Structure formats: structure tokens, C-alpha cells
Amino acid sequence: QVQLVESGGGLVQPGESLKLSCAASGIIFSIYRMAWYRQAPGKERELVATISRDGDTNYADSLKGRFTVSRDNVNNTGTLQMNNLKTEDTAVYYCDVRNDELRRDYWGQGIQVIVSS
């Protein structure tokens, strides 16, 4: 019933941009904080960015200035804009929404981003 559907991934060359979207349904999206994670082959999952229900953002230090997280509570969609992509950005990207009051945590299916020349 609860769904987080990710889209927008693909194969790009270094320096190019991608925009990932996470469309939520089955929840009151506006009361969930959203986070983006990624996991590269052979690596641990790492936090990319977070955005609170009020729109406050936080980023991994290495990604500041290149990645921008946003949300649209009307359309129940979160977005991760990725600019100037580097080969080390290659990973499966996951969106996650969480509400600590409700003790709920939902994950998207993951979407592949490959940055390669």
C-alpha cells in the first residue's frame, strides 16, 4: 500500500547531471523526513542528503555544492538534483522516508546511477 517509486537514474558521463525523483503514495508525505542514500559496489551504504518536513537540508560533506535535495509536499515527491557527476558517484540510490512519531520507515526500490566515460 505504501510505495516509494524512484525514477530518473541512468548512465551519464562525468560532468553531466541527473535528477532523481521519489514519488510517495500511501502516506502523508508532508510529515515524513526524507533521506537519500547510496551504495556503491563493494561499499557500505552511505547517507547522501536529508530534507526535513520543513525543508531543512543536510548533505554529505563531499557532495556539498554538487547535489541538491528538495521536496514537493503537494505532489508528494522528493527530488535529488545531481550536478557535475563524478565516477565515484556511481551507485544504487535509495530514497527513504521516516516518521519517528509513527515509528515508520519506508524505502524506495533503489535506482542505478552509472557515471562512466
C-alpha positions in Angstrom: 0.0 0.0 0.0 2.9 2.4 0.8 5.0 3.0 -2.2 8.1 5.0 -2.9 8.8 4.9 -6.6 12.2 6.2 -7.8 12.9 7.3 -11.3 15.5 9.3 -13.2 18.6 7.2 -13.0 20.7 6.1 -15.8 24.1 6.2 -17.5 25.9 9.5 -17.8 29.4 10.8 -18.5 31.5 12.6 -15.9 30.4 16.2 -15.6 26.8 15.6 -16.6 23.8 15.9 -14.4 20.9 13.7 -13.4 17.7 14.3 -11.4 16.3 11.6 -9.3 12.7 11.6 -8.2 11.0 9.7 -5.4 7.2 9.6 -5.7 5.4 8.6 -2.5 2.0 7.3 -2.1 0.0 5.7 0.8 1.4 8.1 3.4 1.0 11.7 4.4 4.2 12.6 2.8 4.5 16.0 4.4 5.0 14.6 7.9 7.9 12.4 6.9 11.5 13.4 6.7 13.2 12.2 3.5 16.8 11.0 3.0 18.7 9.8 0.1 21.3 7.0 0.5 23.6 5.3 -2.0 25.5 2.1 -2.1 28.3 1.5 -4.5 29.5 -2.0 -5.4 31.6 -3.4 -2.6 30.9 -0.4 -0.4 28.7 0.3 2.6 25.6 2.3 2.3 26.2 6.0 2.8 24.0 8.9 3.5 23.8 11.4 0.7 21.4 14.0 1.9 18.4 14.6 4.1 15.5 17.0 4.0 13.2 17.6 6.9 9.5 18.0 6.8 10.1 21.8 7.0 12.6 21.7 4.2 15.8 21.9 6.1 18.6 20.1 4.3 21.8 18.4 5.1 24.4 16.9 2.8 27.4 14.7 3.0 30.4 16.9 3.1 31.9 15.6 -0.2 28.7 16.4 -2.0 28.0 19.9 -0.9 27.8 22.2 -3.9 27.0 19.5 -6.4 23.9 17.8 -5.0 20.6 19.5 -4.1 17.7 17.8 -2.3 14.2 19.2 -2.4 10.7 18.2 -1.9 7.2 19.0 -3.1 4.7 18.2 -0.5 1.8 19.0 -2.8 2.8 16.4 -5.3 4.3 14.0 -2.7 7.6 13.9 -4.4 11.2 14.3 -3.3 14.0 15.2 -5.7 17.7 14.8 -5.7 19.4 17.0 -8.3 22.9 15.8 -9.0 25.3 18.0 -10.9 28.9 17.6 -12.1 28.7 13.9 -11.6 31.9 12.0 -11.0 32.7 8.4 -11.5 32.7 7.9 -7.7 29.1 8.8 -7.7 28.3 5.5 -9.4 25.9 3.7 -7.0 22.4 2.5 -6.4 20.5 5.4 -4.9 17.7 4.9 -2.5 15.1 7.3 -1.1 13.9 6.8 2.4 11.1 8.4 4.3 10.8 8.3 8.1 8.5 9.4 10.8 9.7 8.8 14.3 6.4 9.6 16.0 4.7 6.9 13.9 7.7 4.6 14.1 7.5 4.2 10.3 10.3 3.9 7.8 9.9 3.2 4.1 12.4 2.7 1.4 12.3 3.1 -2.4 13.3 0.3 -4.6 16.7 1.8 -5.5 17.8 3.2 -8.8 21.1 2.8 -10.6 23.3 5.7 -11.4 26.3 5.0 -13.5 28.9 7.7 -14.2 31.4 6.5 -16.8 33.3 7.9 -19.7 
